[in-house]
Amino acid sequence: MSPDLNLTILLFASLAEQADQSQFELPHIEGETIAALRQRLAKHTPAIATGLRASRLARNEAFAVETDTLMPGDCVAIIPPVAGG
């Protein structure tokens, strides 16, 4: 499959550790929203399912809303909540 037809998924912090990878690609699905991708990611990578629910997703370096529609070649970053003081 051509990389241009894929989504690039970036994982950060605890999610990258849980998945044992910080980046991978998934095939683009026509009409898929951020909400649908979140569900697909939980099935694709079960180790991050719990953390994924509380994480923010960004599409092409801008925070996304659940109704945003993904396009071929998009880069989706999954950013878990952070704690600190």
C-alpha positions in Angstrom: 0.0 0.0 0.0 1.3 3.4 -0.8 2.4 5.5 2.2 0.2 8.4 0.9 -2.9 6.3 1.5 -1.9 5.5 5.1 -2.3 7.4 8.3 0.8 7.9 10.4 0.1 7.3 14.1 2.5 8.8 16.7 2.4 7.7 20.3 3.9 9.6 23.2 5.0 9.0 26.8 3.2 6.1 28.5 1.3 5.1 25.4 4.5 4.6 23.4 5.9 2.5 26.3 2.7 0.4 26.6 2.6 -0.2 22.8 6.4 -0.8 22.7 6.5 1.6 19.7 6.2 5.3 19.1 5.1 5.3 15.5 3.2 3.1 13.0 1.0 3.3 10.0 -2.6 2.3 9.5 -4.6 2.2 6.2 -6.8 5.2 5.6 -10.5 4.5 5.7 -12.6 6.9 3.6 -14.9 9.0 5.8 -13.3 7.9 9.1 -13.5 10.4 11.9 -11.2 10.9 14.9 -13.8 9.1 17.1 -13.9 6.1 14.8 -10.1 6.0 14.6 -9.9 6.1 18.4 -12.1 2.9 18.4 -10.0 1.3 15.7 -6.8 2.1 17.6 -8.1 0.4 20.8 -8.8 -2.8 18.8 -5.5 -2.6 16.8 -3.3 -1.9 19.8 -5.1 -3.2 22.9 -2.3 -2.3 25.2 -3.2 1.4 24.8 -7.0 1.1 25.0 -7.4 2.4 28.5 -5.0 5.3 28.1 -6.4 6.2 24.7 -9.8 7.1 26.3 -8.2 10.0 28.3 -5.8 11.1 25.6 -6.0 14.1 23.2 -5.6 13.5 19.5 -4.0 15.9 17.1 -4.3 15.8 13.4 -1.4 17.3 11.4 -0.1 19.2 14.4 -3.4 20.7 15.5 -5.7 19.4 18.2 -8.6 17.5 16.7 -12.2 17.1 17.6 -14.0 13.8 17.5 -16.0 14.8 14.4 -12.9 15.7 12.3 -12.7 13.5 9.1 -9.3 12.0 8.4 -7.6 12.3 5.0 -5.0 10.1 3.3 -1.5 11.0 4.5 -2.7 12.6 7.8 -0.4 12.3 10.8 -2.3 11.7 14.1 -0.5 12.2 17.4 -2.0 10.6 20.5 -1.0 12.6 23.6 -1.8 11.1 27.0 -2.6 13.3 30.0 0.5 14.4 31.9 0.9 14.9 35.6 3.5 17.1 37.3 4.0 20.0 39.5 
